[in-house]
Each structure stands twice: as C-alpha cells, then as structure tokens.
Amino acid sequence: MANLPDSRTDETDVSLRPLLFSIAYRMTGSVTDAEDLVQETYVRVHAAEKQGTRIQSRRAYACAVVTRLAIDHLRSARVRREEYVGEWLPEPIVTDRSADPETHAELSDSLSMAFLVLLERLTPPERAVLLLRDVFGYGFDEVAELIDKSESACRQLAVRAREKVQGGKPRFETSVEKRWALAEKFFAAVEQGDTVGLADMLAEEVVLYGDGGGKAPARREPLRGMVETARFLAAFSPRADREGWALTLVDVNGQPGAIVQNGDAATVAVVSLDIAMGKVQAVRAVVNPDKLGHLAGSPR
C-alpha cells in the first residue's frame, strides 16, 4: 500500500476517511481494495495540491477521485469475478450495533451483503450513480461532476441501474430488536445442533450461500429449502466441538450475524442473516481466508 507524501495524514484526511471508505467499499465489496483506493486517493489529492491544482472543495475532489478509481478498479476486476470459484460474497465487515438507531437503519441496508451482491448486476458507472444518488444523497448535478459525465447521462444511468435491481432489493425486518431476538435464538440453535429449532426459524424458501473461493471448503452452489438448510446448519455443532471453534454474535454489514474463531483466535468464518417477516430468509457464510484477515481490526 502506498504511503502518503512525507508519510503524513493531516486532519482533513482523517475526517474524510469514513466517507471515502464508505464509497469505495460499497463500490468494490472489498475491504482490502477499498482501503487501497482510499490511500491512493490521499496520494493523488496531495499530489494535485503540491502541483498547484486549484481545489475549491477538498471533500468533493477526494470523492471524485475515489469514485473514479473505484470505477476503473471494477472494470479490471470483472474478469476475476467471472473466474471466481463458487459463490462470490463481499468481504464482511463488523459494524457497530450501538450506533444511533436511525443512522444504523439508514446505512445498514446499503451495507448488507444482499445489497452488495445485487450491485454486481450493474456496470461500474451504473453502480457509482446508484450509490452516489440513492445511498449518499448527492444531486444529479453533483454526481455528474464526481464521475465526469453529463447530468442527463447520469439520469439515464440511474434509470437503468434501478431497473436492474428492481425486485431484487432485500427485505429486512424493520425492528432491529426483533431481528436480534431471532438471531440470538438462531445461533443458539446452531451451537446446539437443534435441527427442529432451526427449521422453525427458517423461511420455507430460505437460501444458504457459502463463499470459500476455492481456498476453504464451501458449497459451490446455493443450498435451498428449509429442511436441507436446517440439517446443514445443525452439522456445525459437532464440528465446532472437534475443531475448538467459538461463535460470537456480531453485527455483520449492518445485519445480525456471527464470527467464528478457532482456538488461536483466528477467524475461520463470518455469517450474516437476512431476516424478514419473523423468519431467516437467507444465510451467507464467508469462509475464504483471503476475505477474513482484516477482521482483527476494530468495528467500522
């Protein structure tokens, strides 16, 4: 990862980082790539200032840089995604459930694994416009400036993007308390190997997704159905006992989830739940070790 000029990060860089990371992460679905893009953004902003470039708004300039870098990155990453072994899921992040409830609710849906996977249907410019307009609340005039396109072109991109994701947007239980009450029961049943209890909490058409990336054992195709999924999840308990795994409930990408660690406190899996209408609608498990190394850090 590149260092900042003179190895410094000034106060403006620090204050901008959450916004830049939020854009880059939602664009790429990767913590590692997002951090690299943010760092490269700092480098380019400092270089532009050093060269005497007139920057009226450092925030706007940095957002434009990180967005355009993310678009370029996605174009180069598309082939790698197509060649990915098995199901692709975003790199999970542990989020802060203690945040203000309104803020948490507002941001969590756009952070969810379900939403980030849905964004894979879009071209990089469509993804940028949808996120900047619908998630971050920029006006079309601002979006046009950020991605260097005309305002009319951005409106057209937004229309196409919304059409592609329409109907696929995840539904979540509106009450955070109800979501977590069910999640606590759910993961207790997982630890107990309670097949019947798990089946009772799963929607009939529940889907389980696993991402091993060819680096760890995982289903290459989604597992569908209440009974099959309950049996699969119940098998966790005896394996956890054999391997010495411990399961801890955490907020994963704004949704109820859990992190699984071995006896050395290394993360071996992260699980996120989609909960709606009082049932678990989807289970997403990331076991690819390449996507778990960053989780030793603090929640975002």
C-alpha positions as CSV (number, residue, x, y, z in Angstrom):
1,M,0.0,0.0,0.0
2,A,1.4,3.4,-1.0
3,N,2.4,5.8,1.7
4,L,1.2,9.4,1.8
5,P,3.6,12.1,0.8
6,D,6.0,12.8,3.6
7,S,4.4,9.9,5.5
8,R,1.7,12.2,6.8
9,T,-2.1,12.1,7.1
10,D,-3.5,15.5,8.0
11,E,-6.7,16.2,9.9
12,T,-8.7,16.7,6.7
13,D,-7.6,13.2,5.5
14,V,-8.7,11.7,8.8
15,S,-12.1,13.4,8.7
16,L,-12.7,12.4,5.1
17,R,-11.7,8.7,5.6
18,P,-15.1,7.3,6.7
19,L,-16.9,8.8,3.7
20,L,-14.2,7.7,1.2
21,F,-14.1,4.2,2.6
22,S,-17.9,4.0,2.6
23,I,-18.0,4.9,-1.1
24,A,-15.0,2.6,-2.0
25,Y,-16.3,-0.4,0.0
26,R,-19.8,-0.2,-1.5
27,M,-18.3,0.1,-4.9
28,T,-15.9,-2.8,-4.6
29,G,-17.3,-5.1,-1.9
30,S,-13.8,-5.5,-0.7
31,V,-12.3,-4.0,2.5
32,T,-8.7,-4.5,1.2
33,D,-9.4,-2.9,-2.1
34,A,-11.4,-0.1,-0.5
35,E,-8.5,0.8,1.8
36,D,-6.1,0.8,-1.1
37,L,-8.3,3.1,-3.1
38,V,-8.7,5.5,-0.1
39,Q,-4.9,5.6,0.3
40,E,-4.4,6.2,-3.4
41,T,-6.9,9.0,-3.2
42,Y,-4.9,10.7,-0.5
43,V,-1.8,10.3,-2.6
44,R,-3.5,11.9,-5.6
45,V,-5.1,14.8,-3.6
46,H,-1.7,15.7,-2.0
47,A,0.0,15.4,-5.4
48,A,-2.6,17.7,-7.0
49,E,-2.2,20.3,-4.2
50,K,1.6,20.1,-4.5
51,Q,1.3,20.8,-8.2
52,G,-0.8,23.9,-7.5
53,T,-4.2,22.5,-8.7
54,R,-7.0,24.8,-7.6
55,I,-9.2,22.7,-5.3
56,Q,-12.3,24.5,-4.1
57,S,-13.7,21.6,-2.1
58,R,-11.2,19.0,-0.8
59,R,-14.2,16.8,0.1
60,A,-15.7,16.9,-3.4
61,Y,-12.3,16.5,-5.1
62,A,-11.5,13.4,-2.9
63,C,-14.9,11.9,-3.5
64,A,-14.5,12.3,-7.3
65,V,-11.0,10.7,-7.2
66,V,-12.1,7.7,-5.1
67,T,-15.2,7.1,-7.2
68,R,-13.3,7.2,-10.5
69,L,-10.6,5.0,-9.1
70,A,-13.3,2.5,-8.0
71,I,-14.9,2.5,-11.4
72,D,-11.6,1.7,-13.0
73,H,-10.9,-1.0,-10.4
74,L,-14.3,-2.7,-11.1
75,R,-13.6,-2.7,-14.8
76,S,-10.3,-4.6,-14.2
77,A,-11.9,-6.8,-11.6
78,R,-14.8,-8.1,-13.7
79,V,-12.8,-10.9,-15.3
80,R,-11.6,-12.0,-11.9
81,R,-15.1,-12.1,-10.6
82,E,-16.3,-14.2,-13.5
83,E,-13.5,-16.7,-12.8
84,Y,-14.1,-16.8,-9.1
85,V,-14.5,-20.4,-7.7
86,G,-18.0,-20.9,-6.4
87,E,-20.3,-18.2,-4.9
88,W,-18.9,-14.7,-4.6
89,L,-19.7,-12.7,-1.5
90,P,-18.3,-9.3,-0.3
91,E,-15.6,-9.2,2.3
92,P,-17.5,-8.9,5.5
93,I,-17.1,-6.0,8.0
94,V,-18.1,-5.9,11.6
95,T,-20.3,-2.9,12.1
96,D,-21.3,-1.0,15.3
97,R,-24.7,-2.0,16.5
98,S,-24.6,0.6,19.3
99,A,-24.7,3.4,16.8
100,D,-27.7,5.8,16.7
101,P,-30.7,3.6,15.6
102,E,-31.8,5.9,12.8
103,T,-28.3,6.1,11.4
104,H,-27.8,2.4,11.8
105,A,-31.1,1.6,9.9
106,E,-30.3,4.2,7.2
107,L,-26.9,2.8,6.4
108,S,-27.3,-0.9,7.2
109,D,-29.5,-1.8,4.2
110,S,-26.9,-0.4,1.8
111,L,-24.1,-2.2,3.6
112,S,-25.8,-5.6,3.6
113,M,-24.3,-8.5,1.7
114,A,-27.5,-9.0,-0.1
115,F,-27.4,-5.4,-1.4
116,L,-23.7,-5.6,-2.4
117,V,-24.3,-8.8,-4.3
118,L,-27.2,-7.2,-6.1
119,L,-25.0,-4.4,-7.2
120,E,-22.9,-6.9,-9.1
121,R,-25.6,-6.8,-11.8
122,L,-24.6,-3.2,-12.7
123,T,-21.9,-1.8,-14.8
124,P,-19.3,0.3,-12.8
125,P,-20.8,3.7,-13.9
126,E,-24.3,2.5,-13.1
127,R,-23.1,1.3,-9.7
128,A,-21.4,4.6,-9.0
129,V,-24.5,6.7,-9.9
130,L,-26.9,4.5,-7.9
131,L,-24.8,4.6,-4.8
132,L,-24.0,8.3,-5.0
133,R,-27.6,9.3,-5.8
134,D,-29.7,6.9,-3.8
135,V,-27.4,6.0,-0.9
136,F,-25.2,9.0,-0.3
137,G,-27.9,11.6,-1.4
138,Y,-25.9,13.6,-4.0
139,G,-27.9,15.6,-6.5
140,F,-27.5,14.6,-10.2
141,D,-25.5,17.8,-10.8
142,E,-23.1,16.7,-8.1
143,V,-23.0,13.1,-9.4
144,A,-22.2,14.3,-12.9
145,E,-19.3,16.3,-11.6
146,L,-18.0,13.4,-9.5
147,I,-17.9,10.9,-12.3
148,D,-17.2,13.3,-15.1
149,K,-20.4,12.7,-17.1
150,S,-23.3,14.9,-18.2
151,E,-26.2,15.3,-15.9
152,S,-28.6,13.7,-18.5
153,A,-26.2,10.7,-18.8
154,C,-26.2,10.2,-15.1
155,R,-30.0,10.3,-15.0
156,Q,-30.1,7.6,-17.7
157,L,-27.6,5.5,-15.8
158,A,-29.7,5.8,-12.7
159,V,-32.8,4.6,-14.5
160,R,-31.0,1.6,-16.0
161,A,-29.5,0.8,-12.6
162,R,-32.8,0.9,-10.8
163,E,-34.4,-1.3,-13.4
164,K,-31.7,-3.9,-13.0
165,V,-32.0,-4.1,-9.2
166,Q,-35.8,-3.6,-9.0
167,G,-37.4,-6.5,-7.3
168,G,-34.2,-7.8,-6.1
169,K,-33.7,-5.5,-3.2
170,P,-33.5,-7.4,0.1
171,R,-36.3,-7.1,2.6
172,F,-35.3,-6.8,6.2
173,E,-37.3,-6.8,9.5
174,T,-37.9,-3.2,10.3
175,S,-37.3,-3.7,14.0
176,V,-33.7,-4.1,14.9
177,E,-34.8,-5.6,18.3
178,K,-36.9,-8.3,16.6
179,R,-34.0,-9.1,14.2
180,W,-31.6,-9.6,17.0
181,A,-34.0,-11.6,19.2
182,L,-34.4,-14.1,16.4
183,A,-30.7,-14.1,15.6
184,E,-29.8,-14.9,19.2
185,K,-32.2,-17.9,19.2
186,F,-31.0,-18.9,15.7
187,F,-27.3,-19.1,16.6
188,A,-28.1,-20.8,19.9
189,A,-29.8,-23.5,17.9
190,V,-26.8,-23.7,15.6
191,E,-24.5,-24.2,18.6
192,Q,-26.8,-26.9,20.0
193,G,-27.2,-28.7,16.7
194,D,-31.0,-28.3,17.0
195,T,-32.4,-29.2,13.6
196,V,-36.0,-28.8,14.5
197,G,-35.5,-25.5,16.2
198,L,-33.6,-24.1,13.2
199,A,-36.2,-25.3,10.8
200,D,-38.8,-23.4,12.8
201,M,-36.9,-20.2,12.3
202,L,-36.2,-20.6,8.6
203,A,-38.4,-19.4,5.8
204,E,-39.6,-22.2,3.5
205,E,-37.7,-20.8,0.6
206,V,-34.6,-19.9,2.6
207,V,-31.3,-19.9,0.7
208,L,-27.8,-20.6,2.2
209,Y,-24.8,-19.1,0.3
210,G,-21.2,-20.1,1.0
211,D,-18.0,-18.4,-0.2
212,G,-14.8,-20.4,0.0
213,G,-13.2,-19.0,-3.1
214,G,-11.5,-22.4,-3.7
215,K,-9.4,-21.7,-0.6
216,A,-11.7,-23.3,2.1
217,P,-14.4,-26.0,2.0
218,A,-17.8,-24.4,1.0
219,R,-20.8,-25.2,-1.2
220,R,-20.2,-24.0,-4.7
221,E,-24.0,-23.8,-5.3
222,P,-26.6,-22.2,-3.0
223,L,-28.5,-24.6,-0.8
224,R,-32.2,-24.0,-0.9
225,G,-35.1,-25.2,1.3
226,M,-35.9,-25.1,5.0
227,V,-35.2,-28.8,5.9
228,E,-32.0,-29.1,3.9
229,T,-30.6,-25.8,5.3
230,A,-31.5,-26.7,8.9
231,R,-29.7,-30.0,8.6
232,F,-26.7,-28.3,7.1
233,L,-26.5,-25.7,9.9
234,A,-27.0,-28.3,12.6
235,A,-23.9,-30.1,11.5
236,F,-21.9,-27.1,12.7
237,S,-22.1,-28.1,16.4
238,P,-20.2,-31.4,16.3
239,R,-17.5,-29.9,14.0
240,A,-17.1,-26.8,16.3
241,D,-16.6,-29.2,19.2
242,R,-13.9,-31.2,17.3
243,E,-12.1,-28.1,16.0
244,G,-12.4,-26.0,19.1
245,W,-14.4,-23.2,17.4
246,A,-16.1,-20.4,19.3
247,L,-19.1,-18.5,17.9
248,T,-19.7,-14.8,18.8
249,L,-22.7,-12.8,17.8
250,V,-21.7,-9.6,15.9
251,D,-23.3,-7.0,13.6
252,V,-22.1,-8.1,10.1
253,N,-22.6,-5.5,7.3
254,G,-25.4,-3.9,9.3
255,Q,-27.3,-7.2,9.8
256,P,-27.3,-9.8,12.6
257,G,-24.5,-12.3,12.2
258,A,-21.7,-14.1,13.9
259,I,-18.0,-14.6,13.7
260,V,-16.4,-18.0,14.2
261,Q,-12.9,-18.2,15.6
262,N,-10.6,-21.1,16.3
263,G,-8.5,-21.7,19.5
264,D,-5.9,-19.3,18.3
265,A,-8.5,-16.5,17.9
266,A,-8.1,-16.6,14.1
267,T,-11.4,-16.0,12.2
268,V,-12.5,-19.1,10.2
269,A,-16.0,-17.9,9.2
270,V,-18.3,-14.9,9.2
271,V,-22.1,-15.5,8.9
272,S,-24.7,-12.9,8.0
273,L,-28.5,-13.3,8.2
274,D,-31.3,-11.7,6.2
275,I,-34.3,-11.6,8.5
276,A,-37.8,-10.6,7.4
277,M,-41.4,-11.4,8.4
278,G,-40.1,-13.1,11.5
279,K,-38.0,-15.7,9.6
280,V,-34.5,-16.1,8.4
281,Q,-34.7,-15.6,4.6
282,A,-31.1,-16.1,3.7
283,V,-27.8,-17.2,5.3
284,R,-24.5,-16.0,3.9
285,A,-21.2,-17.6,5.2
286,V,-17.8,-16.3,4.1
287,V,-15.0,-18.9,4.8
288,N,-12.5,-17.7,2.2
289,P,-9.4,-16.9,4.4
290,D,-8.4,-14.2,1.9
291,K,-11.6,-12.3,2.9
292,L,-11.2,-12.6,6.7
293,G,-7.7,-11.4,7.6
294,H,-8.8,-7.8,8.2
295,L,-11.2,-8.7,10.9
296,A,-8.6,-8.4,13.7
297,G,-9.2,-4.7,13.5
298,S,-11.9,-2.6,15.2
299,P,-15.5,-2.5,14.1
300,R,-16.3,0.1,11.3
